[in-house]
Amino acid sequence: MRVAYFGTYERSYPRNAQVIACLRRADVEVLERHEGVWESTRHKWELGGRSVFRLLGAEARLAAGGRVRGVDAVIVGYPGHLDMPLARALSGRLPLVFNPLVSLTETLVEDRARFQRDSPAGAALRALDRLALRCADVVVADTARSAAFLSELGGIPDERLEVCFVGAEERLFQPLWQRRQRFHALFVGKLIPLHGLETILEAARLAPGIPFRIVGSGQLDALLEQASGNVEHVGWVQYEQLPRELAAAGCALGIFGIGAKAQRVIPNKAFQAIACGTPLITADTPAARELLVNGTSALLVPPGNPEALASALQRLAADGSLARRIGAGGRAAYEAHASEAVLGRRWRGLVERLAARS
């Protein structure tokens, strides 16, 4: 079986790299037809004039390559919303799979508040989302909650939605964690509203005896100027260094935002943590409950509740046995539901079903 992974997707982004790794592990030959646009842009969706021209040039080069042939299906990766009409045209009768991860609307309107929902820009983003989603034969969402949202947003039937967890790249994220004498809480990610940075920083003030290590930057950087003395901020680390960060941490922090998007997603950082066996604390959301069990594979706390987060951190810091159980339980959940072997079979299966119908 062969598939074409098509578009201006960011090659190094975990969702794309992990899907390609899963497919190859399932003995699917992946041919990449790729033109880079996003690789040099740390904060996606912040297109300036140069980026627009790069995107248009990339689309022209993809079009110049002509019809996609010799594969069983075409997959468009993240971020690929603007690639979908061209992918539809070049795929012909081949099955077309869209792996969007997020919508433009939820990213730029709901999460980052770049545009108002009722503004002309908000309406244009919803139209682009609908167009991209309707071009696909199948849209693959990262959780069941995300699938329901995309179905409603695109006006597409449930039978054109599939769910595949994000997972983690196993070339890097292995069960490396061991409890150490010095405990610290690790957060890694872009500092955007989804992640609930305010909740994390308030929890740090409520638990002054616990060191916090915040790795990342973004639109909420200014909040760190008022952080308590037990918070260390590191602007960024190389992706390949993340397993070392997770192995050294007392626990990993997921997301704690109170917005609608936070209810629908399980972030990369959560999968990476449990793949390493690092105890995870994250918000108790419908999406998290699709994978995790409170007190068994993670500690789940109410979104936007710094008191609950501080309490959970203090429990883990004080109870080594609990930390080891949570870490082992998270790793077990990863192996059962989100490993490359499990997700590879799922991705291959959906491509096989599509190819059989075409």
N, C-alpha and C positions, 0 to 999 in steps of 0.2 A: 504494500500500500504506500502511496505517495501523496503528500499534500504540499501545496504552495502556501507559505506564510508571506503575506503580501502587504505592501504599503509603506507608510512613513513611520511606522511604529518605532518606539525607542528600544533598540536591541537589548540594552543592558537593564531595562526596567524589569524587576523581578517577575511580574505576571507574564511577560513575553518570554523571558529566558526560561522560566519554569515550565511553561506550556510546551515549548520546543523540546526541553529536556525530557518531559513526560512522554511526548509522542515518540521520540527516538528510543526511549527505554522500552516502549511498547512495540518496537520493530516497525515504526512508521518512518519512511524516508521523508525528511523535511527539506524542501527546496526554498530558500529565502529569495524573494524578489523584493528588495528593500532599497529605499532611497532615504538617507538620513536627513532629518530636520531637527529633532528634539535632543539629540545627544549632548549638545553643548549648552542646553538650557536647563538649569537646576530646577527652576520653578516653572512648571508647565502652565500652559494656557495664558502666558503673558506675552502674547505676540506683539512685537513692534513692527515697524516697516520692513526691516531686514528679514525678519522671520516670515512675514507674508510672502516676500519675494522668494525666499528659500523654499517655502511650501509650494508655491506655484511652479517653481522650477522642478521640484521633485515630482510633482504630479505629471508634468509634461514628460519627464524622462520615463516614468512608469508607463505612461500611455504609449510612448515611442517603442516600448518593448513588445507591443502587440498583444494578441489574445493569449491567455494562459492556457497551456496545453500540457498533456502528458501526465496529469495528476488526477487523483480521485476527488479532491475537494480543494477549495481555496479558503484560507483563514485570514482575516484581517485583525491585526493586533492593536494594542493600546499605545498611543492614542490614535484611533483610526476613523473617527466619525467623518472627517472630510475626505477620506479615501474611499468610502463605501460606494458612491455612485460610479466612480471609475472602476472599482473592483467588480461591481455588478456588470458593467458593460464589457469588461475584458474576460469575465468568467464564462460568458455564454450560458450553456446549460449545465455547467459544472455546479455542484452544490457550493453555496457561499455561506461561510460561518463568520459571524461577527463576535469578537471577544473584546467588548468595550470597557469592561471593568467599572467605569462610571459614565454618567451622562454629562453632557455639557451643562444642562440645566442645573443639576444638583451640585456640580462643582462651582460654577461661576455665579449662580443665583442663590442657592440654598446655603452652600458651605462658605464660600469666600466673599459673598455679598458684593461682588463687583458690579452687579446690575440688579435692578428691582424686577420682581417677577412680572409686574404689569407694564414694564417699559417696552419700547420697541425692540431693544436689544434682547430682553428676556423672551419676547415672542419669537424673535428670530432664532434664538438658541433652541427653543422647543421645536420649532419647525425643522432645524437641522437634525436634532435628535430623532424626530419622527422619520425623516427621510432616511437617515442612516439605518435605523432599526428595521424599517420596512424593506430595505434593499436586501436584507439577509434572509436566507432560507431558515437558518437557526441562529438565535442569539444565545450566547453562553454567559450566564451571570455567575457571580461568585458566591451568592447565597440565595436561598429560596425567597427571602424578603426582597432582595434586589431584583430577582426575576419577576416578582409580582409588580414592583414599581416600574420596571422597564416595559412590561406588558401593557400597563395602563398608559404610560407615557407615549409609547409608540402605537397604541391601538392595535396590537398584534395578539393573536390567540395564544393561549398557554401552551399549545402543542408545538409552537415554534420557539419555545424557551427550554434551555437545559441549564443545569446547575453543576458547576465544577468548582470546588474550593480552590483558593489561591495556592496553598501549599508553600513549600520552601525549596530552594535549590540545594540538593543533597551533596553536591560537590563541595559545598561550604558548610552547611548547617547540619551538624552531626551531634549526637548526644555527648556533649563535652562538659556539661555543668557538674560541678561538685561544690557542696556547701563549704564556704570558707569562714574563717573566724571573723573577718571584718565584713559586715553586711552593708551593701548600698543598693538603692533602687535605681534602675536604669530606664530612662526613656530615650528612644531613638525615633526621630521623625521630623518632617517639616512642621514648623510651628504655625498651624492653621487651626481655625475654630473647631473642626472635627475632633481634634485630639484632646480638647479640654485642658489646655495648659493652665488656665486659671485654677482649675480644680487641683491639679498637680502641685502648683506653687503654694496654694493655701494648705494642702495636706502637709507640705514641707514645713510650713510655719507651725502647724499643729503637732508635728512630730520632730522637734528640733534635734533629737538625738540620732536621727537616721540621715545619713548622707544621701543626697540625690545627685545623680549625674544626668544632665540633659544634653543630648547630642542632637544637633540640628539647628536650623534657622528657618525664618519665614516671616509672614506678615505680622506675627505677634511677638517679634523679638523685643519690642519695647517693654513688655511685661517683665522681662528678666532683670530690668534695671532696678526693680523693687524687690527682687527675690531675697529670701532670708539667707543667712550665712551658711547654711548647710546645703546650699544648692551650688553645684559646679556646672558651668555651661561650656560646652565644647562646640564650636561652630559646625564642624562636620568631621567624619572619619571616612576613610575609603570603605566601600562596600565589602571588600574582602576582609576587612578588619572587624566586621560586625560579630562573627562567631566568637572572636576573642573577647569582645565587650560582653557578650551574653554569658560566656563561660565564667567571667570574673565577677558578675553581678550577684547580689543576694537574691534579687528578683527582677523581672522585667515588667514594665508598665505598658498597658495597651492604650485604649482610647477611653475618654470620659466625657465627651461632648454630649450636649442635650438636644442637638438638632435631629431632624428626621433622618438625615443620611447616616448618622451614628447608629441609629437603630437597625440599619440594613446591612452593615458591612462588618467583616472581620479583617483587620488590616494585615498587611505583610508582616509587621513586627510581631503580631501574635503568633502567626505560624512559625516564624523564624525562632521565636523563643521556645515554643513547645517542641520544635524539632531538635533543639539543643538540650532539652530537658530542664530548661531554666524555669523556675516557678513563675507563673504569670498572674498578675492582677489586672483585671480589665472591667469595663462597665457591663452590668447585667442587662443585656439587650436581647430581643428576639433572635437576632443573627448569631450572637455569641452562643445562645442556647442550642443552636443547630449543631454545634461542635463540642461545646464545653459543658461540664457539670460542676456546679459550685461545690467547693470543698473536696472535689475529687481530682479534676484535671485543671482547675484554676480557682482563684478566689474572685468571685463576681460581686461587684459593689454597685449601688445605685448610681446612675449617671449624674454628674454634676454635684456629687456629695463628698466634699473633702474630708468630713469627719469620718465617714465610712472608709474612705481610702486610707486615711492615717491609721485607723484602727486595724485594718487588714495588714498594713505594713508592719505595725508593731507586733501583731501576732506572728507573722513570718520571721521577723527578726529575733523574736524571743524563743521560738519553737523550732529547733532544727529538724525534729522528726516530721512536723507538719510540712516544712519546706521541702523535705525530700519526698514526701508522699505526693505533694502537689506537682513537683517536677516530674516524678515518675508517671503520674497520672496524665499529665499533659503530653508526655512523650507517647504513652500508650494510645491516647486519642489521635495523635498525629499519625502513628503507624496504621491505625485502623481506618482512618477516614481521609487523610490528606497527604499520604506519602506519594512519592513519584510513581511507585508501582501501582497503587490504587488509582491515582488520577490518570496515569497513562492508560490503564484499561478503560476508564470512563471516556476519555477523549477519543481513543481508538474506536470504542463502541459507537459513539454518536456519529463519527465520520463514516463508519461502515453502514449504519442504518440510512444515512443520507445518500451514500453512493448506491445502495441497493434500490432506492426509490427513483433514482435519476435515470 
